[in-house]
Amino acid sequence: INNFKIYLSSGINAEYGGFTKNDDVPLNVRIEQHHAVMKEGVLDPDSTVMAIFPSPMMYAGPTEVQWHAKARIAAGATYYIVGRDPAGMKHPGHGDDIYEHTHGRKVLTMAPGLGQLTIIPFVVAAYDKTRSQMAFYDASRHEDFLFISGSKMRALARDGEEPPPGFMAPSAWEIMSSFYKNKAKMQS
């Protein structure tokens, strides 16, 4: 299954509307970015519904994955695309990921009350340096890929650096970059 095509054609983009970590991109900036992505045609504005999921990001790992899936069932979803890791939590002692990238998916296949939900694992995406665009990671071409995490992306914006061309819709990057430039000005 081409998960990215399913995501782009699903027509639902649900952003977190509650608490997130201090270094996360705030909701209003993310919404502006989504509008920019639709304006640039990455998402079809005529078939995309922008929704705000009024839940805090609890950073609760696989437990939170279940909460998100069950909340979407209540809203009428019949499938759920599971990301690569449950909130990317790091171990406080050694800094490695607490959960394997498959934990969220595994928990959902075992959780009661989710039988009617089709669980679709999201294939890892990374920046393909040979094509100058985001693509599904191909382990046989490992050297061709650059992994840019959310933390790395925010660091680029904070430091006034540009991501590689094709990483993000340019107008969406400008919105995030401007947010961090303004934040730096206010803190100085």
Phi and psi in degrees as a GROMACS rama.xvg file:
@    title "Ramachandran Plot"
@    xaxis  label "Phi"
@    yaxis  label "Psi"
@TYPE xy
-86.5718  91.9345  ASN-2
-59.8599  -37.9758  ASN-3
-63.278  -41.0484  PHE-4
-64.1855  -39.959  LYS-5
-61.8881  -46.2525  ILE-6
-58.8799  -49.4296  TYR-7
-66.0916  -30.3857  LEU-8
-94.8287  -4.38873  SER-9
-65.8972  -29.3063  SER-10
81.4504  -0.484522  GLY-11
-122.299  126.829  ILE-12
-126.121  102.264  ASN-13
-102.122  110.642  ALA-14
-92.2128  148.512  GLU-15
-66.7483  132.356  TYR-16
-110.247  0.320623  GLY-17
-106.454  -159.556  GLY-18
-57.9132  138.203  PHE-19
-134.636  172.041  THR-20
-60.8884  156.75  LYS-21
-58.8611  -31.8929  ASN-22
-90.5837  0.294234  ASP-23
-73.6558  156.732  ASP-24
-71.4858  126.62  VAL-25
-64.4421  157.885  PRO-26
-54.2093  -48.0407  LEU-27
-61.7748  -34.2441  ASN-28
-71.3142  -41.7319  VAL-29
-62.9037  -39.6024  ARG-30
-63.869  -43.9044  ILE-31
-57.8048  -42.1281  GLU-32
-62.0477  -43.1572  GLN-33
-63.2235  -40.179  HIS-34
-60.9382  -41.5611  HIS-35
-64.0693  -40.6108  ALA-36
-63.4933  -38.865  VAL-37
-69.4556  -39.9447  MET-38
-63.0034  -35.1895  LYS-39
-81.2882  -3.79783  GLU-40
86.1736  7.96931  GLY-41
-67.1309  -43.32  VAL-42
-111.308  141.292  LEU-43
-76.6436  114.048  ASP-44
-64.9747  -22.5694  PRO-45
-79.6908  -18.4787  ASP-46
-123.733  11.4238  SER-47
-106.484  129.98  THR-48
-104.173  122.391  VAL-49
-90.4618  121.868  MET-50
-127.213  149.678  ALA-51
-109.929  120.759  ILE-52
-85.8128  107.143  PHE-53
-78.0602  57.135  PRO-54
-128.251  143.497  SER-55
-72.6537  155.904  PRO-56
-82.6187  110.124  MET-57
-90.5369  -11.1439  MET-58
54.1525  43.6942  TYR-59
-104.435  17.4171  ALA-60
62.5913  -139.644  GLY-61
-60.0733  -28.7387  PRO-62
-63.0044  -40.938  THR-63
-68.3943  -34.5114  GLU-64
-59.5797  -41.5739  VAL-65
-64.2807  -42.6636  GLN-66
-58.4823  -45.9595  TRP-67
-63.5906  -42.4424  HIS-68
-64.0822  -46.1666  ALA-69
-66.6056  -37.1518  LYS-70
-63.4079  -36.997  ALA-71
-72.1311  -33.5465  ARG-72
-60.385  -44.3612  ILE-73
-60.8104  -26.846  ALA-74
-89.7713  0.676861  ALA-75
101.229  6.63984  GLY-76
-68.916  145.686  ALA-77
-114.531  -10.582  THR-78
-141.654  159.201  TYR-79
-142.686  124.296  TYR-80
-90.7377  119.434  ILE-81
-95.7505  127.206  VAL-82
-68.7591  -177.099  GLY-83
-73.4774  -27.611  ARG-84
-152.119  154.838  ASP-85
-81.0858  92.9467  PRO-86
67.0351  7.98413  ALA-87
57.572  33.9125  GLY-88
-67.9646  137.398  MET-89
-103.58  147.239  LYS-90
-70.633  131.377  HIS-91
-66.8442  -22.4868  PRO-92
-84.0251  -43.8815  GLY-93
-123.48  -4.13622  HIS-94
81.7745  -4.57479  GLY-95
-75.6329  159.461  ASP-96
-59.2409  137.699  ASP-97
-72.0395  -40.1875  ILE-98
-109.893  146.743  TYR-99
-70.5753  158.26  GLU-100
-65.2707  -13.2672  HIS-101
-99.0425  -3.9275  THR-102
-57.5874  -46.6018  HIS-103
-58.156  -45.8185  GLY-104
-62.9875  -44.2412  ARG-105
-61.9656  -44.5903  LYS-106
-61.9748  -40.7554  VAL-107
-65.5966  -32.0775  LEU-108
-73.8034  -18.5583  THR-109
-103.992  -15.2061  MET-110
-72.7922  135.966  ALA-111
-68.3279  148.504  PRO-112
85.2968  7.73016  GLY-113
-115.917  12.4793  LEU-114
-59.4607  -30.3807  GLY-115
-83.8856  -2.82557  GLN-116
-100.434  126.547  LEU-117
-83.2839  119.227  THR-118
-90.995  122.848  ILE-119
-116.531  112.635  ILE-120
-72.0188  133.796  PRO-121
-82.5066  124.947  PHE-122
-70.5336  140.256  VAL-123
-60.2921  128.656  VAL-124
-107.975  147.443  ALA-125
-150.33  168.149  ALA-126
-80.1015  119.963  TYR-127
-87.8442  107.15  ASP-128
-65.7847  -27.1189  LYS-129
-76.9597  -23.455  THR-130
-111.039  -6.20011  ARG-131
53.8832  48.8204  SER-132
-162.216  165.469  GLN-133
-73.985  142.528  MET-134
-154.738  167.539  ALA-135
-70.8635  135.313  PHE-136
-63.8054  134.274  TYR-137
-120.1  107.326  ASP-138
-59.1982  -26.7501  ALA-139
-71.6257  -13.7162  SER-140
-121.821  37.2389  ARG-141
-47.6512  -43.8992  HIS-142
-65.6008  -14.9388  GLU-143
-85.5095  -5.91121  ASP-144
-113.444  147.046  PHE-145
-124.013  125.07  LEU-146
-94.3866  120.612  PHE-147
-119.158  101.591  ILE-148
-73.4203  170.418  SER-149
-60.1255  -39.2041  GLY-150
-63.4884  -43.3726  SER-151
-64.701  -41.8963  LYS-152
-62.1836  -44.6451  MET-153
-64.3407  -37.7984  ARG-154
-63.7019  -41.5304  ALA-155
-58.5604  -45.7548  LEU-156
-65.6199  -43.4945  ALA-157
-61.7611  -37.4393  ARG-158
-85.6719  2.57306  ASP-159
72.6374  19.4108  GLY-160
-92.5141  158.529  GLU-161
-99.8245  142.827  GLU-162
-74.8702  167.638  PRO-163
-62.0615  149.186  PRO-164
-59.9296  136.418  PRO-165
91.9707  -3.48706  GLY-166
-70.9199  -41.0135  PHE-167
-147.61  154.346  MET-168
-54.7678  127.073  ALA-169
-52.9005  -41.3087  PRO-170
-69.2489  -31.5349  SER-171
-68.7059  -39.7155  ALA-172
-64.4878  -40.7127  TRP-173
-60.7167  -38.681  GLU-174
-62.5634  -47.8175  ILE-175
-68.1478  -43.5055  MET-176
-60.2734  -43.1763  SER-177
-63.0481  -38.6214  SER-178
-58.1062  -48.1254  PHE-179
-70.7957  -33.3745  TYR-180
-63.2639  -45.3486  LYS-181
-65.8318  -37.8192  ASN-182
-63.3829  -41.2843  LYS-183
-64.6774  -40.172  ALA-184
-62.8826  -41.3269  LYS-185
-69.4644  -28.5097  MET-186
-83.6923  -14.8465  GLN-187
